[in-house]
Amino acid sequence: MTPDEVARYAESLPQVKRKGTESRPGWYVKDRLVVRLHDPSTLVIRVPLSRRESLLETYPDSFGVPPRMETHHKIEAYLDRADPRAVRAAIDLAWEMQQG
């Protein structure tokens, strides 16, 4: 998946707005993070902690949680090897989480 594909998908979800910079865009609902491009090949996606382990187990090549994110509702997606369906599923979880 490319950053442009991420942008198109995120922006297709209701109420999602793009913010940030050209090099580090982020997509938000009501000023709450859904997904952000961390660098050209890594996304940060806000997901419920209760669903994070399932994503990691189901798609071990697509996602990771660096030590700095262990206590946060976040996961990294590695675009150079991530399954696009997995990335979209995680973005959907983030979008649903931010609706509340």
Secondary structure, DSSP 4 states (H G I P E B T S, - for coil): --HHHHHHHHHHSTTEEEEE-SSSEEEEETTEEEEEEEETTEEEEE--HHHHHHHHHH-TTTEE--GGGTTTTEEEEETTT--HHHHHHHHHHHHHHTT-
